[in-house]
Amino acid sequence: MALGAAGLAGAVLLAASVPMPARSLMHDLTYGTGALASAPAVLAYPVWLIVLSYRLPGHLADHTGGRSQRGRTKGSGLNA
């Protein structure tokens, strides 16, 4: 959750730096803070995405009863 919040805060700061004049002190501070805040979220993106996907309702494991889809016979799916 902390990585997601840091990524969102960094994206907001990066977006806020766009309309500012280039190479001004406020632009540099906003852009630098946004880049530093969002860097951990960007670098750890695959990790927290996988962790978050297992916590969301409707995950694939919920639909298969914890079993993998491999080895199932035709007609034994959810729609049959």
LOLUM-510355 format. One line per 2 residues: their letters; for each residue x negated, y, z negated of C-alpha. Coordinates in steps of 0.25 Angstrom, whole numbers, plus 5000, padded with zeros to 4 digits. Each point is the difference from the previous one (the first is absolute). Layout:
N
A) X/Y/Z; ...;
//
This chain:
80
MA) 5000/5000/5000; 4988/5009/4997;
LG) 4994/4998/5014; 5013/5003/5006;
AA) 5002/5013/4992; 4986/5004/5003;
GL) 5002/4997/5015; 5013/5008/5001;
AG) 4994/5012/4992; 4988/5000/5009;
AV) 5009/4999/5013; 5008/5012/4994;
LL) 4987/5008/4998; 4994/4997/5013;
AA) 5013/5004/5007; 5000/5013/4992;
SV) 4986/5003/5005; 5005/5000/5014;
PM) 5006/5014/5001; 4989/5007/4993;
PA) 4989/5007/5007; 4988/4991/5004;
RS) 4988/5001/4991; 5006/5008/4990;
LM) 4998/4997/4985; 5014/4996/4998;
HD) 5000/4991/5012; 4987/4993/4996;
LT) 5005/4998/4986; 5014/4995/5004;
YG) 4994/4991/5011; 4988/4994/4991;
TG) 5010/4998/4988; 5010/4993/5009;
AL) 4989/4991/5007; 4994/4996/4986;
AS) 5014/4997/4994; 5004/4991/5012;
AP) 4986/4993/5003; 5003/4989/4989;
AV) 5014/4997/5006; 4994/5000/5014;
LA) 4989/4991/4996; 5009/4990/4992;
YP) 5012/5001/5010; 5000/4985/5003;
VW) 4999/4996/4986; 5011/5008/4994;
LI) 5009/4997/5012; 4999/4986/4997;
VL) 5002/5001/4985; 5012/5009/5003;
SY) 5006/4991/5010; 5001/4989/4989;
RL) 5007/5009/4991; 5011/5005/5009;
PG) 5013/4992/5001; 5003/4993/5012;
HL) 4986/4994/5002; 4998/4988/5009;
AD) 4998/4991/4988; 5013/5004/4994;
HT) 5007/4995/5013; 4992/4987/5001;
GG) 5001/4996/4985; 4985/5002/4999;
RS) 4997/4990/5011; 4993/5004/5013;
QR) 5007/5000/5013; 4990/4989/5006;
GR) 5005/4986/5001; 5015/5003/5000;
TK) 5008/4992/5009; 5009/5006/5011;
GS) 5013/5004/4994; 4996/5001/4986;
GL) 4998/5015/5001; 5008/5011/4993;
NA) 5010/5002/5012; 5003/4985/5001;
//
